[in-house]
Amino acid sequence: MSDTLTLAIVLIPSLVIAIVFHEVAHGMVAYWLGDPTASERNRLSLNPLRHVDPVGTLLVPGMLALASGPIFGWAKPVPVNAARLSHPMFGPRYGMMLVAIAGPGTNFILAAVGAMVLGFFRESLAPVAGGEPGLMVQGLFYFILINVFLGMFNLLPIPPFDGSHIVEGLLPRRWVHHYARLRPYGMLAFIALVAVTWLAPDLGVLENTIGPPVNWALEQYLHLAGAVAGE
């Protein structure tokens, strides 16, 4: 089996699961807070076909993988109507914060589940002495890594990422409209980030920004796997 095919077999299921659960988490929390928009549009389903964006979920991550670049992607965003977030305790402003947190939070939970599975089955999945890690071990490792990366990446305070909604909820009200003016430029910033990452990998843009927290979190999850394995 070629290395490219092996990488695809490992990466694609992990990425699809990470993205689908991320988006459904947004919609579920919005639903619990009073906004049924995602439910009305049949987006609270774990069926990947309802969420997969052919470009963002398959084409871009695949090209980055082939180019040995950092792997990231996106799905069709789950629709959320802030005006319908009617929970009496949170209201639209803090409701949007909770909706935004739900996506990355779900990815971090999935990473923890992957780490525990890796630790629980580590002995049976261990390669023969001197051999390469098996496909299952590689799959679990990349499952953890992809969820950590996706969670951290979405916490960037760049509209329309989840981090921007969290920042808006934390800012004093008099500053929110100033920050909101950045929204039209958010996708331009994202495209520029992808272009720089793709065209100038030696600059290490991602490695020097979210790289350190991703590596730190990955290390903690691997420690968790070790703890489950009894190491």
C-alpha positions in Angstrom: 0.0 0.0 0.0 1.5 3.4 -1.0 2.3 6.0 1.7 -0.2 8.4 0.1 -3.1 5.9 0.2 -2.2 5.0 3.8 -2.1 8.6 4.8 -5.5 9.2 3.2 -7.0 6.1 5.0 -5.7 7.5 8.3 -6.5 11.2 7.8 -9.8 11.4 6.0 -12.0 9.5 8.5 -10.4 11.4 11.4 -10.9 14.8 9.7 -14.5 14.0 8.8 -15.4 12.9 12.3 -13.7 15.9 13.9 -15.4 18.4 11.6 -18.9 16.8 11.7 -19.0 16.6 15.5 -17.6 20.1 15.7 -20.5 21.5 13.6 -23.2 19.4 15.2 -22.0 20.6 18.6 -22.6 24.2 17.5 -26.1 23.4 16.4 -27.0 21.3 19.5 -26.0 24.0 21.9 -27.8 26.6 19.8 -30.9 24.4 20.0 -30.6 24.0 23.8 -30.4 27.8 24.0 -33.5 28.4 22.0 -32.4 28.5 18.4 -33.8 25.7 16.3 -32.4 26.9 13.0 -29.9 24.1 12.6 -32.6 21.5 13.4 -35.0 23.1 10.9 -32.4 22.7 8.2 -31.6 19.1 9.1 -28.1 20.0 10.3 -28.2 18.2 13.6 -27.3 14.9 11.9 -24.1 13.0 12.2 -24.4 12.1 8.5 -21.2 13.6 7.0 -23.0 14.3 3.7 -25.0 17.1 5.4 -21.9 18.8 6.6 -19.0 18.0 4.2 -17.8 20.8 2.0 -16.0 19.2 -1.0 -13.4 21.9 -1.1 -12.8 22.5 2.6 -13.3 19.0 3.9 -11.6 17.0 1.2 -9.7 19.0 -1.5 -7.8 21.4 0.7 -6.8 18.9 3.4 -5.8 16.4 0.7 -3.6 18.9 -1.1 -2.0 20.0 2.1 -1.3 16.4 3.1 0.3 15.6 -0.3 2.4 18.7 0.1 3.4 17.7 3.6 1.8 20.8 4.9 -0.2 21.3 8.1 -3.6 19.6 7.8 -6.7 21.7 8.3 -10.1 22.1 6.7 -13.6 23.2 7.2 -17.2 22.1 6.7 -20.4 23.9 5.7 -21.1 26.1 8.8 -24.1 25.1 10.9 -26.6 28.0 10.7 -27.1 29.8 14.0 -29.5 32.8 14.4 -28.3 34.8 17.4 -31.6 36.6 17.6 -33.3 33.3 18.4 -31.0 32.5 21.3 -33.6 33.1 23.9 -32.3 31.3 27.0 -33.1 33.6 30.0 -29.8 33.1 31.7 -27.5 33.8 28.7 -29.3 35.7 26.0 -28.0 36.2 22.5 -24.6 37.6 23.5 -23.4 35.0 25.9 -25.4 32.4 24.1 -23.2 32.9 21.0 -20.2 32.5 23.2 -21.4 29.1 24.4 -22.3 28.1 20.8 -18.8 29.1 19.7 -17.1 27.2 22.6 -19.1 24.1 21.9 -17.2 23.3 18.6 -13.6 23.4 19.9 -14.7 21.9 23.2 -16.1 18.9 21.4 -12.8 18.5 19.5 -10.9 18.5 22.8 -13.3 15.9 24.2 -12.9 13.7 21.1 -9.1 14.0 21.5 -9.4 12.8 25.1 -11.5 9.8 23.9 -8.9 9.0 21.3 -6.1 9.2 23.8 -7.9 6.9 26.2 -8.6 4.3 23.4 -5.0 4.5 22.4 -3.9 3.9 26.0 -6.4 1.2 26.7 -5.4 -0.8 23.6 -1.7 0.3 23.5 -0.3 -3.1 24.4 -2.3 -5.0 21.8 -1.7 -2.3 19.2 2.1 -2.1 19.8 4.2 -2.9 16.8 6.5 -5.9 16.7 10.0 -4.9 18.0 11.7 -2.7 15.5 8.5 -2.4 13.3 6.5 0.6 12.3 3.4 1.6 14.2 0.3 -0.1 12.8 -2.4 1.6 10.9 -4.7 1.7 14.0 -2.0 3.4 16.1 -1.3 5.9 13.4 -5.1 6.5 13.0 -5.6 7.2 16.7 -2.5 9.5 16.8 -3.8 11.5 13.9 -7.3 11.5 15.3 -6.0 13.1 18.5 -3.7 15.6 16.5 -6.5 16.6 14.1 -9.0 17.3 16.9 -6.4 19.3 18.9 -5.4 21.3 15.8 -9.0 21.9 14.7 -10.0 23.0 18.2 -7.0 25.4 18.6 -7.3 26.7 15.1 -10.9 27.7 15.5 -10.1 29.5 18.7 -8.1 32.1 16.7 -9.8 35.5 17.2 -10.3 36.0 13.4 -13.9 36.3 12.1 -15.7 34.1 11.4 -13.8 31.6 13.6 -15.2 30.6 16.9 -12.6 32.6 18.7 -14.0 35.8 17.3 -17.5 35.1 18.9 -15.8 34.4 22.2 -13.9 37.7 22.0 -17.1 39.6 21.2 -18.8 38.1 24.2 -15.9 39.1 26.5 -15.4 42.6 25.2 -17.1 45.6 26.8 -20.3 46.4 24.9 -18.9 49.8 23.8 -16.1 48.0 22.0 -18.0 45.2 20.3 -19.1 47.2 17.3 -15.5 48.2 16.6 -14.4 44.6 16.7 -17.4 43.7 14.5 -16.0 45.9 11.7 -13.3 43.3 11.2 -15.8 40.6 10.1 -15.8 41.5 6.3 -12.0 41.1 6.4 -12.0 37.8 8.3 -12.1 35.5 5.3 -9.4 37.6 3.5 -7.2 37.0 6.5 -8.0 33.3 6.4 -7.2 33.1 2.7 -4.0 35.0 3.3 -3.1 32.6 6.1 -3.7 29.5 3.9 -1.7 31.1 1.0 1.3 31.9 3.2 1.2 28.5 4.7 1.1 26.9 1.3 3.5 29.1 -0.6 6.0 29.9 2.1 6.1 26.9 4.5 9.6 27.9 5.6 8.2 30.9 7.4 6.5 28.6 9.8 3.5 30.9 10.3 1.3 28.2 11.9 4.2 26.6 13.7 5.1 29.8 15.4 1.5 30.9 16.3 -0.7 27.9 17.3 2.1 25.4 17.0 3.2 25.7 20.6 -0.2 25.3 22.2 -1.1 22.5 19.8 2.2 20.7 20.7 1.6 21.3 24.4 -1.9 19.9 24.3 -0.9 16.9 22.2 1.8 16.1 24.8 -0.9 16.2 27.6 -3.2 13.9 25.6 -0.3 11.4 25.0 0.4 11.6 28.8 -3.2 10.7 29.3 -2.8 7.7 26.9 0.2 6.6 28.9 -1.7 7.0 32.2 -4.5 4.8 30.9 -1.9 2.3 29.7 -0.5 2.2 33.3 2.8 3.8 32.4 
